[in-house]
């Protein structure tokens, strides 16, 4: 089983029935696996904050949501995370490609990597960083945690987790 299939298996096991995504090369395999799974409604979004709004609607409609995105958009999601997701105590697992770390080939991506964890910490969002594929064994517990606590949780996956670029 591929790591992307393992991730989707954990989503389904935790009754995540709605996933929105923003295109990302690193997360492409997971996005394809989400799209192919019959138990998950996949709705691509144009922007990450728009995707969070879609997740809020899914949650209010009785579906467990998730967003798949890049860390480079954390800055544009802050208002939505605070005034919608956190204020209304909505669980939101965020699978985030952590661009700008070791093995990053695009220089401009490195700048946001410097700020990602600090911004998430400032928002009091629990953050887990997957460096190697064995780290994904924690995903099931992380998903259970976010739905038990009714809060957003960030799962950062860097290039080493995905096997490089």
Helices and strands as residue ranges (DSSP letters): H 3-13, E 16-21, H 28-36, E 41-44, H 48-60, E 64-70, G 71-73, H 74-80, I 81-86, E 92-97, H 107-122, E 126-130, G 133-138, H 139-149, E 152-157, H 159-162
